[in-house]
Structure formats: C-alpha cells, structure tokens
Amino acid sequence: MDWRERITIEPGKRSGKPCVAGTRITVGDILSYLAAGETEETMLVAFPQLRREDIRAALAYAADDERHSRILAAE
C-alpha cells in the first residue's frame, strides 16, 4: 500500500501533522487509539469518515517514518 494516496500533510491543518486525506484525523491519533487497545472496528464506528484502508495507510506512514529515522540516525 502506498500511504501517499490516503495521508496528506497540510501546513494549516492540525499544525502540519500527517492526516487522513479529507479529515482532521492524524496518523498520531490513529496510532494512539491502536496503542490504547482500540480495534479497527471500534475506530470505524467512532469515526464514520474513516476507512479500514486509512488505518492501514497510517500504519504504513508510521513504518516509513520510523525506517527513515533509523537511516538518518545511522548516517
């Protein structure tokens, strides 16, 4: 999955944090809910504008971001 199709970064939205396209839901919000034990199903009910693919895109974004951070730290 290419997270770039579903995750956007806009300077004026949520202080430039990466968000699900067309929403104000940040990647950090999604990760926090998952870390707290929420399931994809409960998140989809709580946020009807969210799609399962958005949650997966947020995870893919976080994985890329972490991988990129590791590469920079190694340099």
Backbone torsions as a table, in degrees:
resi	resn	phi	psi	omega
1	MET	NA	135.4	175.3
2	ASP	-97.0	106.0	-176.7
3	TRP	-60.9	-21.2	-177.9
4	ARG	-62.9	-18.7	177.8
5	GLU	-77.1	-18.3	-173.8
6	ARG	-126.3	-15.5	-177.8
7	ILE	-112.9	130.8	179.5
8	THR	-125.4	156.9	174.9
9	ILE	-127.4	114.9	-179.1
10	GLU	-123.0	124.5	-176.3
11	PRO	-52.3	-36.9	-176.9
12	GLY	-88.4	-0.4	-177.8
13	LYS	-111.9	122.8	177.3
14	ARG	49.6	41.9	177.3
15	SER	58.6	30.9	177.0
16	GLY	79.4	12.2	177.8
17	LYS	-74.5	150.3	177.7
18	PRO	-66.2	129.6	-177.0
19	CYS	-126.7	157.6	170.3
20	VAL	-65.8	130.2	-177.4
21	ALA	-53.0	134.1	178.0
22	GLY	79.5	4.8	179.5
23	THR	-134.1	177.0	172.6
24	ARG	-109.0	16.4	178.9
25	ILE	-82.8	119.6	-177.8
26	THR	-87.9	160.4	173.2
27	VAL	-57.7	-41.8	178.5
28	GLY	-60.0	-39.0	177.0
29	ASP	-59.6	-48.4	-178.3
30	ILE	-62.2	-46.2	-180.0
31	LEU	-62.6	-39.1	179.5
32	SER	-64.1	-43.5	178.1
33	TYR	-62.8	-44.4	178.9
34	LEU	-63.8	-41.8	179.5
35	ALA	-64.1	-29.7	179.5
36	ALA	-80.9	-2.5	176.4
37	GLY	102.1	1.7	176.6
38	GLU	-65.3	148.9	176.7
39	THR	-97.4	163.8	175.4
40	GLU	-57.8	-40.3	-176.7
41	GLU	-62.4	-44.9	-179.6
42	THR	-67.7	-34.5	178.0
43	MET	-67.5	-38.6	180.0
44	LEU	-66.2	-32.3	176.8
45	VAL	-74.4	-43.2	-177.7
46	ALA	-68.6	-31.4	-178.3
47	PHE	-125.5	84.6	-174.6
48	PRO	-60.3	-21.5	178.6
49	GLN	-78.4	-10.4	-179.1
50	LEU	-86.5	143.0	176.6
51	ARG	-117.8	155.7	179.1
52	ARG	-54.2	-39.6	179.3
53	GLU	-63.0	-30.2	177.8
54	ASP	-66.7	-41.2	178.8
55	ILE	-64.1	-44.2	178.6
56	ARG	-64.9	-37.5	177.8
57	ALA	-65.3	-38.2	177.6
58	ALA	-63.1	-41.5	177.1
59	LEU	-64.6	-41.2	178.8
60	ALA	-64.9	-40.2	177.1
61	TYR	-60.7	-48.1	-179.1
62	ALA	-61.3	-39.7	178.6
63	ALA	-64.7	-43.4	177.8
64	ASP	-64.1	-41.8	-179.8
65	ASP	-62.7	-42.9	179.3
66	GLU	-66.1	-42.5	179.1
67	ARG	-61.7	-43.7	179.5
68	HIS	-63.6	-40.7	178.2
69	SER	-62.6	-39.8	178.7
70	ARG	-64.0	-40.5	-179.8
71	ILE	-65.3	-43.3	179.3
72	LEU	-64.0	-38.6	-179.2
73	ALA	-66.9	-30.4	-178.0
74	ALA	-77.4	-19.1	-176.8
75	GLU	-75.8	NA	NA
